Amino acid sequence: MQNIDQIKSFLSKNQSNNILNSLMDNLKKGLIEYWITAEKILDNSGVKLKKPDFNYYSLEKNFFSLIFLYSYYRADISTDRIVLYATINQCLRGMVTGCDNILDDEYKKTIDTDLPEKGYKFRSVLDIMTSDRILFHILQKRALQGDISYESVDIAVDESLRCLLKSGAQEASEEEGVSEFLKPEIVLSGIHHYKTGILFQSPWAIPSVLEHSDTQSLTDIKKSLYDMGMGCQIMDDMVDLAMDINMKRHNYVASLIFHSDTIEKNILEEDITKGSFQSSDSSYLEKFPLAMKDAAKVSYEYLKRGTEVLFKDEHMFMRGFAINFVTKQIGAESFFKENN
């Protein structure tokens, strides 16, 4: 299995004319622009922004951001615009992460400040509000420079909300809990399609406004991101099986089990009746080897299809690395032994 050290080694040995190194540089510039703008916005606000550490720019922390920048490269978008979109994507990331934090009662940091660590709900609110304002600031700045039209600023800002609302609306539909196990295919087409598939295409919402290009190649690129998102969501469902059942959320793997004609359905029903599982048990899926195998296969097929379309032949090594990286990042390695 390829790991993060191998990819770093490749990058360090191929400094010249290497698109991945160039994109990492573009990403760093975009993240710096995000942080500098946040610093200006929060100046004299009573909240002090902390300087980002090295990990803020690391590949581990920004792997999906790199994937999105690679999709712009595949669409022949200029380097200057790629840097702009790197900043925009960090804004979208701040909004999405902030919302997820509040909904999931956790805190994953986007903007580091001197606010109390235990006040993570307001930290999340601040991440959302600040990211939204950064987005407007950088687009307005580009308009003042003549890079984009003033009319496109409002259109782009509005589109940034629309692209996130479909996923958000789906999340809202589960807040009070669901009362049934939908069929697996309906979970994919009616739930995860909006929850994560379309969400992975959101980095193209504003470029689609500003670039004015819509080719078959671009359609394929967007579809590759969609497939990667769907593959990642199924992995999430595998790891979060116990938690999702406990919180009464839609889960593809739970639906696979419930709509099967195997003994695994009986085991699941008995566990639900007795409450004999811990919602934090990420290994709960191991009780259902048949469903685990089926889910792993579907997830792997999505990820394989997405990476094969996205990456050029000369970057073929990134295909396997991307799949292995997200598998490890999500914590699903033990469920994918046969495919690695």
Phi, psi and omega in degrees: 000131176290144178234179185296328180292325179294319180291323177295321178297318179298316181297319182291331182272350183232059185290316186277138176053034179252118186295328181293320175295321178297318180291324176296324177293317177299319180297315180298317179298320179295320179292323177296317179298321178299312184292315180299319179293320177298320180299318179294318182294320184273357180300132181062025180265348186094353177243125183261127179277133178271147178291137182291147176272184184301322183297338179303328183257001189288157177297322180301319183279344189229027185299314181293326176299320177296319178301316181294320178294324177298324179295328176291319176301317179297334180267011176062036176279143184296155180300317181300318179289326178298320177298317177301314182289334174296319177293316180300318180296327177292327175296313179298321179298318179297321179291312182295315180296318179299316178295315179300320179301315181292316182292324184262003178055054179214182175216114171250123191284135170246309178245123181266124181228182179269013176295150180305137181301324182284347179272051189290337179293315178289328175303318179293319177299317179297318178302316180295309184295316182293317180299321178297319180287325176299317180304313180294318182301312186288327177289319177297320178299317178295325178293318179297328179280351180084009181284326176227163181279155177297324180297326183287340180297308180297320180297316182293317179298316179296321181293329179297328177283315182301320185291338180264339186292328181297318177290318181296320180296323178294317178299320181297328182293343182256358186301323180270004180092153179252155187252000182212159173266109177292159175297147184307317182294331178285325175300318180291312186277332185252344182244295185291335174307314181274320187298317186226323181303303180292326179300324179290345176267353183300331176298349178262359183298307181285318174303326179294333177281316188273334185269336178054045178228137180211086182251170177298324178299318179293322177300318179294321179297314180297321179294325179295322177293321177301312181297321178295321177297318180295319178297318179294322181293322177295321175300316177303317181296325179294315181288324186262018184307307183296316182295317181294321177296316181297322181269004178058054176249155176294138181213124184300318182292319177300321178292322176303315182293311186296326182263017176267167176247039182247173178295340181297328177296318179296321179297316180297313181298321180293319179296321180293317180297316182274345184065034188267052174203155179263132182296339181270003184279098181286348180263007183304327182301335183298345175286350186232071186300326180292314179293323179299315180296316181295316181294318179299320180295314181295316179299313181297320180296319177299310183294321179295315180297317181295314182290327180293327178280321186289311189273139175291162181301322182290349177245031183302327182299335182289338182296305179294322180297318182299316180295314181294324181295311182292328177298316179289319182299320181281338179091030185250018185304318185293343181270354188237026184301321184290332185269349182265000000 
